[in-house]
């Protein structure tokens, strides 16, 4: 539940609808040529069953093919790290005494929103254009996605900017929860600081393997 973000309410239809698959293809091509990407993010998880909203900010980085990091500055210390072999999830804001560790699998791709929504989008989703909407002051194509196969969520909305990069993602879970990630100031093919994609559990913290 670390991934989440600001909920957006669209002003869809304020521009002529584009071919959603053409927009997705262009974004997928751009993403396919990127080795590393980092961005600041804002996030919220709206848990409908509990009537809770969990908000946070931080820094997201990835390096192809299988390294990913999402580190929070608020709440401080919360993180998700994919080190090429394992997925580490640590949320000291909620459970400071436990770290979750899982092996990399297809299910963990959902942690990396770029891979989840920009790899083979034509074959994996039915797409519908919902016009253009500003995200952080940038006019972005808003596209509704319906998974063609079970994914664990009902549908998703992606916003793609004129630079063909993801600006925002909203995921509508099967249990009614909504999580969105808003990306700010994305940088590509940069030198990522050492240690970004590694994690060592703090002393005394129990590691639970799944």
The 8 nearest C-alpha neighbors of each residue, nearest first, counted from 0:
[[1, 2, 3, 44, 178, 53, 46, 88],
 [2, 0, 3, 79, 78, 44, 77, 90],
 [1, 3, 0, 178, 180, 42, 110, 4],
 [4, 2, 178, 43, 179, 42, 44, 180],
 [42, 43, 179, 5, 3, 180, 178, 41],
 [4, 6, 43, 42, 179, 7, 41, 181],
 [5, 7, 179, 4, 8, 43, 169, 178],
 [8, 6, 9, 5, 169, 179, 134, 167],
 [7, 9, 6, 10, 11, 132, 5, 133],
 [10, 8, 11, 7, 132, 141, 131, 129],
 [9, 11, 132, 13, 12, 8, 131, 130],
 [12, 10, 130, 9, 129, 13, 131, 132],
 [11, 13, 130, 14, 129, 10, 131, 15],
 [12, 14, 11, 131, 130, 10, 15, 132],
 [15, 13, 12, 130, 131, 16, 11, 132],
 [14, 16, 130, 17, 12, 13, 131, 129],
 [15, 17, 130, 128, 14, 129, 18, 12],
 [18, 16, 19, 128, 15, 130, 22, 21],
 [17, 19, 21, 20, 22, 16, 128, 127],
 [20, 18, 22, 128, 21, 17, 127, 126],
 [19, 21, 23, 22, 18, 24, 121, 126],
 [20, 22, 24, 18, 19, 23, 25, 17],
 [23, 21, 19, 25, 20, 24, 26, 18],
 [24, 22, 20, 26, 25, 21, 27, 19],
 [23, 25, 27, 21, 26, 22, 20, 28],
 [24, 26, 28, 22, 23, 27, 21, 29],
 [25, 27, 163, 23, 29, 28, 24, 164],
 [28, 26, 117, 24, 30, 29, 25, 31],
 [29, 27, 31, 25, 26, 30, 24, 32],
 [30, 28, 26, 27, 31, 32, 25, 163],
 [29, 31, 27, 33, 32, 28, 26, 117],
 [32, 30, 28, 29, 33, 27, 34, 118],
 [31, 33, 30, 29, 34, 28, 27, 188],
 [34, 32, 30, 31, 35, 188, 187, 29],
 [35, 33, 63, 188, 62, 32, 36, 187],
 [34, 36, 62, 188, 61, 187, 33, 189],
 [35, 37, 187, 61, 60, 186, 188, 62],
 [38, 36, 60, 186, 59, 185, 61, 187],
 [39, 37, 185, 59, 184, 183, 58, 182],
 [38, 40, 58, 183, 57, 182, 59, 184],
 [41, 39, 182, 181, 57, 56, 183, 58],
 [40, 42, 56, 181, 4, 55, 180, 5],
 [4, 41, 43, 3, 180, 55, 5, 54],
 [4, 44, 42, 54, 3, 5, 53, 178],
 [43, 45, 3, 178, 53, 52, 4, 46],
 [44, 46, 52, 177, 176, 47, 51, 178],
 [47, 45, 176, 51, 49, 48, 50, 44],
 [46, 48, 50, 176, 49, 175, 45, 51],
 [49, 47, 46, 50, 175, 176, 174, 51],
 [50, 48, 51, 47, 46, 52, 45, 176],
 [49, 51, 47, 48, 46, 52, 45, 176],
 [52, 50, 46, 49, 45, 53, 47, 44],
 [51, 53, 45, 44, 46, 54, 43, 50],
 [54, 52, 44, 43, 51, 45, 55, 3],
 [55, 53, 43, 42, 52, 44, 4, 56],
 [54, 56, 73, 42, 74, 41, 43, 71],
 [57, 55, 41, 73, 40, 71, 72, 42],
 [56, 58, 71, 72, 40, 70, 39, 73],
 [57, 59, 39, 70, 38, 40, 69, 71],
 [58, 60, 69, 38, 37, 68, 39, 70],
 [61, 59, 37, 68, 36, 67, 69, 38],
 [62, 60, 67, 36, 66, 35, 68, 37],
 [63, 61, 35, 66, 34, 64, 67, 65],
 [64, 62, 65, 34, 66, 35, 61, 33],
 [63, 65, 62, 66, 34, 83, 61, 67],
 [66, 64, 83, 63, 67, 62, 81, 82],
 [67, 65, 62, 82, 81, 83, 61, 196],
 [68, 66, 61, 81, 80, 60, 196, 62],
 [67, 69, 80, 60, 59, 196, 79, 61],
 [68, 70, 59, 79, 78, 58, 80, 60],
 [71, 69, 78, 58, 57, 77, 68, 59],
 [72, 70, 57, 77, 73, 75, 56, 76],
 [71, 73, 75, 57, 74, 56, 76, 70],
 [74, 72, 75, 55, 56, 71, 57, 76],
 [73, 75, 72, 71, 55, 77, 92, 76],
 [74, 76, 72, 73, 71, 77, 92, 91],
 [75, 77, 71, 78, 91, 74, 72, 90],
 [76, 78, 90, 71, 89, 75, 91, 74],
 [79, 77, 70, 89, 69, 88, 71, 76],
 [78, 80, 88, 69, 87, 68, 70, 89],
 [81, 79, 68, 87, 86, 67, 196, 82],
 [82, 80, 86, 67, 66, 85, 83, 68],
 [81, 83, 196, 66, 84, 197, 85, 80],
 [82, 84, 65, 66, 81, 85, 103, 86],
 [85, 83, 82, 103, 102, 86, 81, 65],
 [86, 84, 102, 103, 101, 82, 81, 83],
 [85, 87, 81, 101, 100, 80, 102, 103],
 [88, 86, 100, 80, 79, 99, 81, 85],
 [89, 87, 79, 99, 78, 98, 100, 86],
 [90, 88, 98, 78, 77, 91, 99, 87],
 [89, 91, 77, 92, 93, 94, 95, 78],
 [95, 92, 90, 94, 93, 77, 89, 76],
 [91, 93, 90, 94, 74, 95, 77, 75],
 [94, 92, 91, 90, 95, 77, 89, 96],
 [93, 95, 91, 96, 90, 97, 92, 89],
 [91, 96, 94, 97, 93, 90, 92, 204],
 [97, 95, 204, 94, 205, 98, 91, 203],
 [98, 96, 205, 204, 95, 206, 94, 99],
 [99, 97, 206, 89, 88, 207, 205, 100],
 [98, 100, 207, 88, 87, 206, 208, 89],
 [101, 99, 87, 208, 86, 207, 209, 85],
 [102, 100, 209, 86, 85, 208, 103, 99],
 [103, 101, 85, 86, 84, 104, 100, 209],
 [102, 104, 85, 84, 107, 86, 101, 105],
 [105, 103, 106, 107, 102, 108, 101, 85],
 [104, 106, 107, 108, 103, 109, 115, 102],
 [107, 105, 104, 108, 109, 103, 150, 110],
 [106, 108, 109, 104, 105, 110, 103, 111],
 [109, 107, 110, 106, 111, 105, 115, 114],
 [108, 110, 107, 111, 115, 112, 106, 114],
 [109, 111, 108, 107, 112, 2, 115, 79],
 [112, 110, 109, 108, 113, 114, 115, 67],
 [111, 113, 115, 114, 109, 110, 116, 108],
 [114, 112, 115, 111, 117, 116, 165, 30],
 [115, 113, 117, 118, 112, 111, 116, 108],
 [114, 116, 112, 109, 113, 108, 117, 111],
 [115, 117, 113, 114, 118, 112, 120, 119],
 [116, 118, 27, 114, 113, 120, 115, 119],
 [117, 119, 114, 120, 116, 27, 115, 113],
 [120, 118, 121, 122, 123, 117, 27, 116],
 [121, 119, 123, 122, 118, 124, 117, 116],
 [122, 120, 119, 123, 124, 20, 125, 24],
 [121, 123, 120, 119, 124, 147, 125, 118],
 [122, 124, 120, 147, 121, 146, 119, 148],
 [125, 123, 146, 147, 145, 120, 144, 121],
 [124, 126, 145, 144, 146, 147, 127, 121],
 [127, 125, 144, 143, 124, 19, 145, 142],
 [128, 126, 143, 142, 19, 129, 144, 125],
 [127, 129, 142, 19, 130, 16, 141, 143],
 [130, 128, 141, 11, 142, 12, 127, 16],
 [131, 129, 12, 11, 16, 14, 141, 128],
 [130, 132, 140, 139, 141, 14, 11, 13],
 [133, 131, 139, 138, 10, 9, 11, 134],
 [134, 132, 138, 137, 136, 139, 135, 131],
 [135, 133, 137, 136, 138, 132, 139, 166],
 [134, 136, 137, 133, 183, 166, 138, 181],
 [135, 137, 133, 134, 138, 132, 139, 160],
 [136, 138, 133, 134, 135, 139, 160, 132],
 [139, 137, 133, 132, 131, 134, 160, 136],
 [140, 138, 160, 159, 132, 131, 158, 133],
 [139, 141, 131, 159, 158, 130, 160, 142],
 [140, 142, 158, 129, 131, 130, 157, 139],
 [143, 141, 128, 157, 129, 156, 127, 140],
 [142, 144, 156, 127, 126, 155, 128, 157],
 [145, 143, 126, 155, 154, 125, 124, 156],
 [144, 146, 154, 125, 124, 147, 126, 155],
 [147, 145, 124, 148, 123, 144, 125, 154],
 [146, 148, 124, 123, 145, 125, 149, 122],
 [149, 147, 146, 150, 123, 124, 145, 151],
 [150, 148, 151, 146, 147, 152, 153, 145],
 [151, 149, 152, 148, 146, 153, 106, 147],
 [150, 152, 149, 173, 172, 153, 106, 174],
 [153, 151, 172, 173, 150, 154, 171, 170],
 [154, 152, 173, 172, 171, 151, 145, 155],
 [155, 153, 145, 171, 144, 152, 170, 146],
 [154, 156, 170, 144, 169, 171, 143, 157],
 [155, 157, 143, 169, 142, 168, 144, 170],
 [158, 156, 168, 142, 141, 167, 159, 169],
 [157, 159, 141, 167, 140, 166, 139, 165],
 [160, 158, 165, 140, 139, 164, 166, 163],
 [159, 161, 139, 162, 163, 164, 166, 140],
 [160, 162, 163, 139, 159, 138, 164, 137],
 [161, 163, 160, 164, 159, 26, 29, 165],
 [164, 162, 26, 161, 160, 159, 25, 29],
 [165, 163, 162, 159, 160, 26, 166, 30],
 [164, 166, 159, 167, 158, 160, 163, 157],
 [167, 165, 182, 158, 159, 181, 160, 164],
 [166, 168, 181, 158, 180, 165, 157, 182],
 [169, 167, 157, 179, 180, 156, 158, 170],
 [168, 170, 179, 156, 155, 178, 157, 171],
 [171, 169, 155, 178, 177, 179, 172, 154],
 [172, 170, 177, 154, 155, 153, 152, 176],
 [171, 173, 152, 176, 174, 175, 153, 177],
 [172, 174, 152, 153, 175, 151, 171, 176],
 [175, 173, 172, 176, 48, 47, 152, 171],
 [176, 174, 172, 173, 47, 177, 171, 48],
 [175, 177, 46, 47, 172, 45, 174, 171],
 [178, 176, 171, 45, 170, 172, 44, 175],
 [179, 177, 3, 44, 170, 4, 169, 43],
 [4, 178, 180, 169, 3, 168, 5, 170],
 [179, 181, 4, 42, 3, 168, 167, 41],
 [180, 182, 167, 41, 40, 166, 4, 42],
 [183, 181, 40, 166, 39, 167, 38, 180],
 [184, 182, 39, 40, 38, 185, 181, 166],
 [183, 185, 38, 39, 186, 182, 37, 40],
 [186, 184, 38, 37, 183, 187, 182, 36],
 [187, 185, 37, 36, 38, 184, 189, 188],
 [186, 188, 36, 189, 35, 33, 37, 185],
 [189, 187, 35, 34, 36, 33, 190, 186],
 [188, 190, 187, 191, 35, 186, 36, 37],
 [189, 191, 192, 188, 35, 193, 187, 36],
 [190, 192, 189, 193, 195, 35, 60, 37],
 [193, 191, 195, 194, 190, 196, 189, 60],
 [194, 192, 195, 191, 196, 197, 190, 198],
 [193, 195, 197, 196, 192, 198, 191, 82],
 [196, 194, 193, 197, 192, 68, 191, 60],
 [197, 195, 82, 194, 68, 80, 66, 67],
 [198, 196, 194, 82, 195, 80, 199, 81],
 [197, 199, 200, 80, 196, 87, 194, 82],
 [198, 200, 201, 197, 202, 87, 194, 98],
 [199, 201, 198, 202, 204, 98, 206, 205],
 [200, 202, 204, 203, 199, 205, 96, 98],
 [203, 201, 204, 200, 205, 199, 96, 206],
 [202, 204, 201, 205, 96, 200, 97, 206],
 [205, 203, 96, 97, 202, 201, 206, 200],
 [204, 206, 97, 96, 98, 207, 203, 200],
 [205, 207, 98, 97, 99, 208, 204, 100],
 [208, 206, 99, 100, 98, 205, 209, 97],
 [209, 207, 100, 101, 99, 206, 98, 102],
 [208, 101, 100, 207, 99, 102, 206, 86]]
